[in-house]
Amino acid sequence: MTSGAAVQTQMEAFAFRKLVEHLQMRTDVQNIDLMNLAGFCRNCLAKWYVHGARLQGVNMTYDESCHVVYGMPLKKWKSEYQTPATPEQLALFADTTRHAQHPELPPPTAPLAPAAPGPAQCPPPTAPKRMLSDVCCQDEAVLQPTPPQPMALAPSHALSDKGVDVQLGVLTVSDRASQGEYADLSGPQIQTQLKDFASQFPLGTWRLAVSRTGVVPDEQQCIESVLKEWSEPADGVSPCNLILTTGGTGFALRDVTPEATQAVLHKAAAGLMTAVLLESMKVEPLAMLSRAVAGIRHRTLIINLPGRPNAVRQNLQILLPVLGYAVQQVDGQL
């Protein structure tokens, strides 16, 4: 029979895993904001974790502990998600009276246990990730075991046996990026994410070629011109069968990507964006402000994505499981 102490430990471990899971999802929340609000951050959690490991005689390093908390190497997280602190954030951070304190790590109290081959990882959630707590604002009477939820679509969902050829075009729409005022981050994010997705399949199943890339200002005529050019064969160059745009989908005066896209489409594909909206709102309430559209021109599927890399990542996680099959249909590959 499980002892009361063991049950308590399991309960505390569950709470820790949920905390880590939420912190890994909220990549938009900076460590300095956590420090200013609560007096601790992801780094503090990693220090407590490695402290506990040392007390148990586990030979864990701080870097390994950070990998557990961040879900990736700390250096990678900083390069992808950390943003420069504002003067206001730094001013609040200067008051350290409420910051967590971390004494030096104690020596192990027992013979060192062999280090694991790799840092332990929190089990990935089997349901779509949620940004907000999945228990807050619920009466405890409803916190009962729920039936298993439907699994997310498998990466190979509905693909025919012969696989799919994806000729990808990535169009970034941004006044400032087109003028060289800052580097385009969302376009490369799209390319990286699709390449990573394609690599999950057996060799030759999801055949991806990035055939066109470009950056244009928030000008409807410019956007329309590129979408037409990329979706039509010219001078022996095959058209793209998938064009992903990024940027210009919001409410700002110069956000005209949806209008430019609708102007060149032959068929609408509203179901794709409905799915994106419903799933995105589970983790980002501001997703309802997106005006993104999707549709078909000739044999090309065109989809609008947001301009922020994090939002691009979220949208693609929803779309990727069905994109291969959609391209097969649009391009006559079935």
ZIHU-V305404 format. One record per backbone hydrogen bond with DSSP energy under -1.0 kcal/mol. NH is the residue of the N-H (numbers start at 0). CO is the residue of the C=O. If there is no record, write none. Layout:
BEGIN
NH/CO
NH/CO
END
This chain:
BEGIN
6/2
7/3
8/4
9/5
10/6
11/7
12/8
13/9
14/10
15/11
16/12
17/13
18/14
19/15
20/16
21/17
22/18
23/19
24/20
25/21
26/24
28/25
33/29
34/30
35/31
36/32
37/33
38/34
44/40
45/41
46/42
47/43
48/44
49/45
50/46
51/47
52/48
53/49
54/50
55/51
56/53
57/52
58/112
59/57
64/60
65/61
66/62
67/63
68/64
69/65
70/66
76/72
77/73
78/74
79/75
80/76
89/85
90/86
91/87
92/88
93/89
94/91
95/93
98/95
99/38
112/56
137/134
141/138
143/141
156/153
158/155
162/159
163/204
165/206
167/208
168/241
169/211
170/243
171/213
172/245
173/215
177/173
178/174
179/176
180/175
188/184
189/185
190/186
191/187
192/188
193/189
194/190
195/191
196/192
197/193
198/194
199/196
200/197
204/201
206/163
208/165
210/167
210/208
211/167
213/169
215/171
218/216
222/218
223/219
224/220
225/221
226/222
227/223
228/224
229/225
230/226
231/228
233/236
236/233
239/229
240/166
241/166
242/300
243/168
244/302
245/170
246/304
254/251
255/253
256/247
259/255
260/256
261/257
262/258
263/260
264/260
265/295
266/295
268/293
271/268
273/269
274/270
275/271
276/272
277/273
278/274
279/275
280/276
281/278
282/279
283/279
286/283
287/284
288/285
289/286
290/248
294/301
295/266
296/299
299/296
300/240
301/294
302/242
303/292
304/244
311/307
312/308
313/309
314/310
315/311
316/312
317/313
318/314
319/315
321/318
322/318
325/321
326/322
327/323
328/324
329/325
330/326
332/327
END
